[in-house]
Amino acid sequence: MSTLTQRFPVAPSVAVTDLVDELRASPPGGRLRVGDPRVVEFITKFARKLLAPATARRFPELASLGFFLRKGEIAKALSTLDTAGGALRFPRGLVFHVPPANVDTIFVYSWALSALAGNHNVVRVSSRSAGAAEAVLEALNAALSEVDPDTAAAITATQRMVTYDRSDEVSGALSLAADLRVIWGGDGSVAALRQYPLAPHARDLTFPDRSSFAVASVAGWQRASSDQRRAAAEGFYNDSYWFDQAACSSPRAVFWVGDADGARVAGQEFRTLLAEVLVAKQHVTEPAMAVQKRVSAYGAAVDGLVKEIAFEGNGLATLELTDSAVMPREWLGAGTFANAQVDSLSDLVPIVLRKDQTVGQFGFTTEELTAFAYELAGRGVDRIVPFGSALTFSAVWDGYDLLAEFSRLVTVQA
């Protein structure tokens, strides 16, 4: 019988059949509800752990997570739930989460929203996770030891984070027991998990391969003050370098929108500022990554996609596209960005694909961005956000209202 290592709450290894039985049972104090006060109390305590200066300094992305899980933010998110004409909202049941290993905090957002919806959850934490993921698990276990005993008992009975080696038996059992399976990762990961059947009533919520790009207004850049330009470069750095540009919402291309001469000047000014941010942040590019970037850049040139390559040390590579309509979406190495000029946002509409997720933007008006979204008409792009907000998680992600997805409606008529 395959066993799982319980990372949160810390406990002896457990057989998958026993874990499923425990998670299906009604917890002390009764089953969880949407917005259950016990879950809110625990997550609020957990958020304070993440916002502690020592933790936030070591892992800046955890400060963003802690902010997202503050009590006021939780209340705001729960207030958006629509009860659809008086219908009652309930948890879906047991949710099985399979997050990616390359963005090692995404599982917390998924788990927290599902728990706030009142679900019992089991999260597979990759054995390759380290750093921020380990800090998260430490904070979770520390928070559990400080909450009210009744809250601790309910959380212990309903929320589990586990690690296990690749196992058809375990993945199959957890999938079959789940009312909802949440799969983050590449297309291959989604396909691999889908080989394990779900119960007839259950379904998948998938977050497959996505790509993102950035747009900057030439006119907006020219209007911006020096402080605004530097802030844009710092925001772009956060969007791109926190997860080595591997996050689905990190930009892999930058389009300058406006006249060609202005785009050339603005682009060079922006890259100069970005290089200065890299120095100020003491960003270090590992030798293997530096090699990877050059191999990818020269490969793109050989393929005819790139007409010019510029390296700013090992931290920043700019690949000038031969044709702005041919945008490379694959990861080319941390700090590697395709670059092109277009006359208007409308020029980008034909090249957008369904897999395009986030557009980071600088210098555009709300009216311009709204018009762009309407032109896209839902055929691609789920988010348009300012530079610095690409990695800011929201309860609406990839076009899904997650709290709504993690809950179900029951109608009652007398």
BELHU-V314456 format. One record per residue. RES is the residue in one letter. PHI is phi in degrees with one decimal (* if undefined). Layout:
RES	PHI
RES	PHI
//
This chain:
M	*
S	-71.7
T	-118.1
L	-121.9
T	-85.3
Q	-90.6
R	-90.0
F	-150.7
P	-62.5
V	-62.4
A	-160.3
P	-59.6
S	-57.4
V	-137.0
A	-71.3
V	-62.5
T	-65.2
D	-68.1
L	-61.4
V	-61.5
D	-61.0
E	-65.8
L	-74.1
R	-80.2
A	-72.4
S	-74.3
P	-77.0
P	-55.8
G	86.5
G	97.2
R	-65.6
L	-70.6
R	-117.3
V	-60.3
G	69.5
D	-56.2
P	-58.6
R	-66.8
V	-68.9
V	-60.0
E	-60.1
F	-67.1
I	-66.0
T	-63.5
K	-63.4
F	-61.2
A	-60.1
R	-62.8
K	-63.2
L	-69.3
L	-85.0
A	-58.4
P	-52.0
A	-62.7
T	-72.9
A	-64.3
R	-67.9
R	-70.8
F	-133.8
P	-56.7
E	-65.3
L	-75.4
A	-65.8
S	-62.8
L	-63.3
G	-61.5
F	-64.0
F	-61.0
L	-101.1
R	-64.5
K	-58.1
G	-64.4
E	-68.7
I	-62.0
A	-61.0
K	-63.8
A	-65.1
L	-65.1
S	-69.1
T	-82.7
L	-67.4
D	-92.7
T	-91.9
A	48.1
G	69.2
G	92.8
A	-64.7
L	-91.3
R	-109.9
F	-131.5
P	-64.6
R	-76.5
G	134.0
L	-101.9
V	-115.8
F	-107.0
H	-106.4
V	-125.4
P	-87.1
P	-79.8
A	-85.7
N	-81.9
V	-124.0
D	-86.0
T	-122.8
I	-63.7
F	-63.9
V	-71.4
Y	-61.0
S	-60.0
W	-63.1
A	-62.7
L	-67.3
S	-66.4
A	-65.1
L	-63.9
A	-80.5
G	89.6
N	-82.0
H	-85.1
N	-131.1
V	-129.9
V	-115.9
R	-86.0
V	-95.2
S	-61.4
S	-68.4
R	-88.6
S	-67.8
A	-153.7
G	59.6
A	-62.0
A	-63.1
E	-66.6
A	-63.3
V	-62.8
L	-63.9
E	-62.4
A	-66.4
L	-61.3
N	-68.8
A	-67.7
A	-64.0
L	-62.7
S	-77.0
E	-112.4
V	-87.4
D	-54.1
P	-55.6
D	-66.0
T	-64.9
A	-58.5
A	-64.9
A	-67.5
I	-66.6
T	-59.6
A	-77.4
T	-118.0
Q	-125.3
R	-134.6
M	-122.4
V	-131.9
T	-125.5
Y	-150.8
D	-68.6
R	-51.9
S	-151.2
D	-63.3
E	-63.7
V	-70.7
S	-62.1
G	-66.7
A	-67.8
L	-67.3
S	-65.7
L	-67.9
A	-80.4
A	-78.6
D	-88.0
L	-149.1
R	-115.6
V	-112.6
I	-118.4
W	-106.7
G	137.8
G	-77.2
D	-57.8
G	-63.9
S	-64.9
V	-62.5
A	-63.4
A	-64.2
L	-71.9
R	-70.7
Q	-71.9
Y	-93.0
P	-67.7
L	-101.0
A	-62.6
P	-55.5
H	-84.4
A	-84.8
R	-151.9
D	-101.3
L	-120.3
T	-112.8
F	-129.6
P	-81.7
D	-54.5
R	-133.4
S	-136.8
S	-141.9
F	-144.9
A	-123.1
V	-129.8
A	-133.2
S	-81.2
V	-61.7
A	-63.9
G	-65.1
W	-65.2
Q	-65.6
R	-76.6
A	-70.4
S	-75.9
S	-62.3
D	-66.4
Q	-66.4
R	-66.9
R	-65.6
A	-62.1
A	-63.4
A	-65.2
E	-66.9
G	-63.6
F	-63.7
Y	-58.6
N	-61.8
D	-61.9
S	-101.4
Y	-102.0
W	-59.2
F	-115.9
D	53.7
Q	66.2
A	-87.9
A	-65.7
C	-61.5
S	-95.2
S	-79.2
P	-69.9
R	-116.6
A	-145.4
V	-126.8
F	-110.3
W	-93.5
V	-105.5
G	150.8
D	-68.9
A	-62.5
D	-64.6
G	-63.8
A	-64.3
R	-63.8
V	-68.4
A	-62.9
G	-61.9
Q	-67.5
E	-62.6
F	-63.5
R	-66.7
T	-63.5
L	-65.6
L	-64.4
A	-62.3
E	-65.8
V	-64.1
L	-58.2
V	-67.2
A	-61.9
K	-82.7
Q	54.6
H	-68.0
V	-115.9
T	-100.1
E	-64.0
P	-54.5
A	-62.4
M	-69.4
A	-60.5
V	-66.3
Q	-56.6
K	-62.3
R	-70.7
V	-61.4
S	-65.0
A	-63.6
Y	-68.8
G	-65.0
A	-64.7
A	-67.2
V	-60.7
D	-76.8
G	82.5
L	-81.4
V	-126.4
K	-106.2
E	-155.7
I	-127.0
A	-132.8
F	-110.7
E	-106.3
G	64.5
N	-91.2
G	-88.7
L	-142.1
A	-126.6
T	-115.7
L	-112.0
E	-76.5
L	-71.9
T	-68.1
D	-135.0
S	-63.8
A	-81.0
V	-112.8
M	-99.8
P	-70.1
R	-105.6
E	-75.8
W	-71.2
L	-109.9
G	116.0
A	-58.3
G	82.7
T	-113.4
F	-130.5
A	-69.9
N	-139.5
A	-157.6
Q	-113.4
V	-132.5
D	-76.4
S	-151.6
L	-60.9
S	-59.8
D	-65.4
L	-87.1
V	-56.9
P	-66.0
I	-95.7
V	-71.9
L	-114.0
R	-62.5
K	-77.4
D	-75.0
Q	-101.9
T	-115.2
V	-114.0
G	-81.6
Q	-135.5
F	-139.2
G	89.3
F	-99.1
T	-86.9
T	-59.3
E	-64.0
E	-64.2
L	-69.4
T	-64.5
A	-61.9
F	-62.1
A	-60.7
Y	-67.6
E	-63.9
L	-67.1
A	55.5
G	80.2
R	-78.4
G	177.7
V	74.3
D	-103.5
R	-143.5
I	-126.3
V	-136.6
P	-68.0
F	-51.9
G	98.9
S	-116.6
A	-61.7
L	-93.5
T	-75.3
F	-73.1
S	-134.8
A	-66.7
V	-105.5
W	-139.6
D	54.1
G	84.8
Y	-100.8
D	-85.8
L	-65.3
L	-60.7
A	-68.0
E	-65.8
F	-83.7
S	-133.6
R	-139.5
L	-105.0
V	-125.3
T	-96.6
V	-130.0
Q	-128.2
A	-87.8
//
